[in-house]
Amino acid sequence: MTLKRVHHVVNRPGRKKGHDDVTIQVADELATVPGIPQRKQDVDFYSRNYPLETQNIEKAADREWTWTVYTGEMYEYRKHHDKVNKPLVDAAFVSGGVEPTGDVVAGKDVTDEIREKARDLGFGEVGFTKYDRRYTYKSKKGWAKYEHAICLALEQDYWQTQTIPSMEAEFAHFGTYEEEGGYALELADFIRSLGYRAQIHSPNDNSAPYIPMFVEAGLGQLGANGQLLSPHFGSRSRIFIITTDAEVTYDKPIDYGFHKFCEECQVCVNRCPGRALVKDKVWWRGAEKHKLMYDRCRPVMATYEGCGICMLTCPIQRYGAPAVMEHFVETGNVLGKGTDNLEGFEIRGKGYFGPGELPSFDREFFDMPHGTKDEWLFDQFKKKLSEKGAASSEEAKDFADELTTIITEETGYDSGL
């Protein structure tokens, strides 16, 4: 067995404050480029002419539909989570207008102080970069205020995550959102105590896709599962940003070797129950990436406790990048690939599936509504008219009133508009 030649070594702080630093060996054949390969002129073109919109608006219909396929336990837990989380999302929404409480020390760079505070709070990854307005959602373009982005990742519980898909894993998933919502308020207050403004971009009311900025800040690379792969916990985290006008220094993107590693690995692609992941990369809106098929993913996520099997079966998540990349250098193999330890999972009502085994679903399973809330309601109205030949005046009035209410709702977390 011949050792792979090491192209470069990445040094990173430990997973938590006080942990030893780690080294990640990147084999010669896995080295590509820092960041995400992109064609700047294409990214610019799409951002100007076809700006992105948040799924809270663009895909609000299927988000509403998910409540209809939840189990009773999941339905009640989501109601509880939304009640707990709403004040945090509301506070984040108005955070950009809160005045600083301290005085600026002229010429002082506060990067290290903010990073230290974030690590004290428990964030496993902290990085600094420019807030890239090319990715800002249409509905948030007038909301996003400040130039600098602080990228923050909070790890969710390891052992709960390994039970995916399950209610236990959903407790970790949504519970991490609740934790980081509180930490975000505390970190924003700290930044204001330094004399600067801070705007919290909630993970539950996103202003933009955050992954491109996390990559620019050196906190990981985009995986074949469509998620940020960070060195310590892969995609086992919840991410958000705080923007600020503080005096900070930007971090730089890092090549962790994940782009090529994902092409070698392919475990998440092969294990996806909905067959929503694809083997080959495409160019999409100016970036080279594995493009997830949303319509194949969403029904499985909604029905089976968030699914997340693409997270579960990622070796970076399971074992951490240092161990995975060292194993590849030593053996040329993907750690855990082909084993039940990495690839095995159980789906409620379907049973256990080991390597090479996948559940099957009827075609109707993937039927779900598309578009915004008002588009969905209008489609329902048309179907009722078609089914009955004509609707009663009272039924028509009820639908019209509901449609009017949805259309005139203000943009916000609760309404999704």
Summary of the structure (lengths in Angstrom):
residues: 417
radius of gyration: 22.4
end to end distance: 57.5
largest distance: 78.1
contacts: 1358
relative contact order: 0.15
helix: 45%
strand: 14%
